[in-house]
Amino acid sequence: MKPVPRALLLLALVLAAINLRPGITSLAPLIERIAEELSLSRGLISLTTALPVLCMGLLAPLAPRLAVRFGLERTVAACLGLITLALLLRLGGHFSPLLIGSAVLLGAGIAVAGPLLSGFIKRHFRDHVGQVVGWYSFSMAIGGAAGAVLTVPMTQGLGDDWSLGLAAWFVPALLAGLLWLRLPNRAEEALAGDAQGLPWREPRAWLVTGFFAIQAGFFYTMATWLVARYHEAGLSLLHANGLFSLLMLVGLPSAWLLPWLAQRFDIRQPLLVGCGVILTLCMSMITFQPTLWPEVWAVLMGFVLSGSFALSLVLPLYEVHTPLAVSRWTAMMLCAGYGMACLAPILAGLGRDLAGNYQVPFMVLIGLAVLMTLIAWALRTPQRSA
């Protein structure tokens, strides 16, 4: 088999990663408008964010098996095709069951692609894990920021039809899928050193999963309700959308910087703790003083949310040796982590419906930020296992 240039492999990784978030973050600037036009409650409209996250958890364990059966590259290409289809279905988003159904397909594509991309990094970039994971998470941050920042202008340019603005994100997903179809396919082999199934009995796997679950819950809750929280607090809708866009944009450098710092100076655990402490402070201010220096807290939160996500992706790569083992640890992290994280935006929406404001559910999030800090503190120097 002719060797594939590393530059092309990195490009394929970057393009795949860019498409893992726009389908979710593109909804945030429009979610209140969509809820009003479709006459949906906050709890119900939150399913457009929560269902992809739930699917990302439930289906992640399938990733290693599909890689063994069909090959990693073809499986990732199929996932990108599923994401493309899900986004195209949003052309009919004014029919609410179709909008919510597209969220399920979107989550299925992301669910399987995520663990396999981590294994892809372990296979092709074993000696540059920190740097390449930085590019991977940086690319995801680009996609997430683009979805948050560009969806409203695209919607306005497409006749102010939000279904067209949401569906337009099928284009980069289609391009990425075509590139992955050109990569040589290689099936993974289950080596003797790889534990069979997911590492449910590994205590460290649960620590990694717990940290991932909380930071993911925070991200998707902010992606769903932060604009609404700021608007409720008295900021204009334009200002609130600007703060969310700022949060997403600030995540771009931290998605690359924090994994690099973690590898360069071997300070993964202190960085994780720092992210938890800063997130606790930011949530406290957004909950109790949302109009006091809101740009400061948006910048800090964007930095630590994107950075903590990138760091959590690195953790399985340092715990185990082989690509398939990495995929299994990552699959467990995503399975249980997203399974728990999907509840956060739903419960926040239901809390808003019951309490009549966003302050009450955001107070609960402060407690989760403290718990995230404690879990980070418990993540000492990793023990190497197969």
Summary of the structure (lengths in Angstrom):
residues: 386
radius of gyration: 19.5
end to end distance: 28.1
largest distance: 61.5
contacts: 1475
relative contact order: 0.16
helix: 81%
strand: 0%
